[in-house]
Each structure stands twice: as C-alpha cells, then as structure tokens.
Amino acid sequence: MNNKKLFVGSLPWGVDDAKLAQIFSQAGTVVSAQVVKDRDTGRSRGFGFVEMSSDEEAQNAVNNLNGTDVDGRKIVVNIARPREDR
C-alpha cells in the first residue's frame, strides 16, 4: 500500500512549491511538493500534494502538521486518496 502521497488543504495563497517542501521537510524527506495552480490565472488554488519518501514519514507529517498554522491559516494534511475516474 502506497500511502506516501499527502493532500494538503487550506494553504495560504503565498505558499509555493518550495515553501510547501520546506514546511514538510521537518517531518522527513520530501520527494516532491506541488501547489495546485489555476490553469487560467496561474494562481494557487489553495491546496497541493506532497510526496514523502516513506509511509512512516507521511504518517508523521499527518500527525505533526495537520492543523498547524502556516501564515495565519490552519492547514489540513491527510493521506491522499487515489484519483477517481471521471
């Protein structure tokens, strides 16, 4: 079971990929960090995905970072669900 990918919600607009990776690096090794951007405007849509190097680090990130304050907003962190077919 691959639970290394995390969904991160309620991100402040100022957070970019690098800042997202920096926030999650305190929980372990970040493989990738991507803030989802609006296709038309290029602005952050307020959520993103982070992939950690192990399931344990991902769970650690959920336990330690869910509900933490980032630039005045409490972020939501949980294990990402697989993408469903539309």
C-alpha positions, 0 to 999 in steps of 0.5 A: 500500500502506497500511502506516501502521497499527502493532500494538503488543504487550506494553504495560504495563497503565498505558499509555493512549491518550495515553501510547501517542501520546506514546511514538510521537510521537518517531518522527513524527506520530501520527494516532491511538493506541488501547489495546485495552480489555476490553469487560467490565472496561474494562481494557487488554488489553495491546496497541493500534494506532497510526496514523502519518501516513506509511509512512516514519514507521511504518517508523521507529517499527518500527525505533526502538521495537520492543523498547524498554522502556516501564515495565519491559516490552519492547514489540513494534511491527510493521506491522499486518496487515489484519483477517481475516474471521471 
